[in-house]
Amino acid sequence: MQAIDLLVFIDVQPGKRQAQLEAFARLEPQVLAEPGCLRYELLADAEDDHKFVIVERWASEAALTAHENSAHMQAADAGNAAFRAKPATVLKLQQVI
């Protein structure tokens, strides 16, 4: 079984950077405690305060699916529109070499 990596590209509305940071800070401990979560980090663009990337690694497709269907992720996704400029772009990756 191969790990699954996600890159989640986020653009926040002007003046809403802190809202994104606070939302992630609330969510991070819950996600890291999920079975199969190997990495969950928020990185900020060094040149644009309104751009972020969440880097995720999951032990399996089943772990990722459980994460996506968890109550805390459903609640987080519902609240994102309050500070995000547009829906996140998700890149799902698997190591090839």
Secondary structure, 3 states (H helix, E strand, C coil): CCCEEEEEEEEECCCCHHHHHHHHHHHHHHHHCCCCEEEEEEEECCCCCCEEEEEEEECCHHHHHHHHCCHHHHHHHHHHHHCECCCCEEEEECCCC
